[in-house]
Amino acid sequence: MESCGSKARAEQAGVKRCPSLCTSHLLFFCSVVPMGTTAKEEMARFWEKNTKSNRPMSPHISIYKWSLPMAMSITHRGTGIALSLGVSLFGLAALLLPEQFPHYLAMVKSLSLGPALIYSAKFALAFPLSYHTWNGIRHLVWDLGKGFKIPQVNQSGVLVLILTLLSSAGLAAM
């Protein structure tokens, strides 16, 4: 018994009928609405439309004039990735290596590396942490809605770089 409406009308609307469930009190179970398009179909439609309209491709990063905020944004992302990988690898090493940390520290000390090399290595480890921290504080200030004028953005960028160099040098000297 089919009381859900005309089969022809449903087929015209692209709705599939379910005759075994169609009763007047189960009306909402009667039809199945077709799903939307897939991502592959959407991308094909996008590229077809752009090809027909002769739109240019987005310009490559190499044509832009580099600015301090642009370079600092990229560096902030890079230091975030580097810190994440460093912490992950250090944790993995702590789990998998057979000895404890003091053993490996003694191995490094036994190499008799000069103080300049040790300081440089410590500076290289401290720099991403310092930079990411100071630039993160800069971003928190931006989240408060302050410092968005171009001169302020450049000044805060220079301040972040100065604080990064000073704090990295201080940490490396410890």
Secondary structure, 3 states (H helix, E strand, C coil): CCCCCCHHHHHHCCCEECCCCCCHHHHHHCEECCCCCCHHHHHHHHHHHHHHCCCCCCCCHHHCCCCHHHHHHHHHHHHHHHHHHHHHHHHHHHHHCCCCHHHHHHHHHHCCCCHHHHHHHHHHHHHHHHHHHHHHHHHHHHHCCCCCCHHHHHHHHHHHHHHHHHHHHHHHHC
